[in-house]
Amino acid sequence: MVKLHGYLSLSGDERAAYVDGLLDTITAWRSLDTLHAGAREGTDGKQNLFDILRQRAIDWQKEAESSRAQQIGEFLLAIQLRYVVSGRADSSRAPQ
């Protein structure tokens, strides 16, 4: 939720840069998570940090009041769009 508040406090132009920075962090953590995925007991290595964070935001969205749920949805959409536009997405692992 901290990232959502940061995102909402920015103007439109600043939001893209903010999301890019967030994606840089997620990408770095995804790389580390992938290295350790096979070593964790009870995981098949397919669920990564991005998926976990995305699911948590979706869960928050389901529990939030209408206006907050809309803001969370907009934030998730912005992240997914910037992910694709920035070239970070590959055909085998785009966020859903």
N, C-alpha and C positions, 0 to 999 in steps of 0.2 A: 504494500500500500504506500510505502514511502516513495517508491518510484512513480506511482500514479500521481501523488501530490506534486512531486517535482515536475512531472510532465504537464499537469494542468496549470501550474503557475507560470508557464512560459508562453510567449507569443508563437504564432504559427511557424515562423522561420526558425525560431530557436528550438522548437519541438523536434524537427527533423534531426538536428545535430544531437540533441539529447538522446533520441532513440538510437542513433548511430553509435553513440558512446555506450549505451546499454547493450546493444548488439555486440560490440567489440568485447565487452566483459563476458557476455554469455558465450561467445565464440571461444574465448580463452578457457573458460570453465568447461565448456563442452569438450574441448580437446583433452583437458585433464581427466574429465569424467570418462571419456572413451578409453583412455589408458587404463583406468581402474575398473571399468565395467565388468570385465571378465573375472576379475579377482574377487568381486563381492559375492558373497554367498546368497543364493536365492534370486539371482538376476540372470537374465539371458543376454544382457548387454544392449538390448534394443531401446529401453527407456533411458533417456539421457536427461541432463539438467534442464535443457530447454523445454522438454515435454513436461517435466515435473513442475516447473515454474508456470507454464501455460495452464496446466490443469489446476494449479492452485488459484490462479487468477479467475478461471472459469468458475471454480467453486465459490470464490468471493462474490462473483457476479450473480450467481444464483441466489445467494443469501442477502444481497444488498437491496436497499430501497431502489425504486424505479430510476430516479435521477442518477444515483451512484452507479447502478448497474449499466446505464447507458454510457457513463464516463469510462467505466472499466472496459466495456465493449469497444469504444472508440480507441482506447489505449492499445488493446490487443490487436485491433485492425491496423493501427499505425505501425506497430512492431512487425506484424506479418508483411505489410506492404514494403516497409523499408528493408526488410530481410530480402525480399525478392528483387527490389529495385537496385539494391547495393551490390548485387551479384553474389551474395553469400549463399544463396540457395543453390543447391545442385539438384538435378532431376531425381536423384534417389532419396533425398532427405529434406524436402521442403516442409516447413511447419504447416500444420493443418488448421 
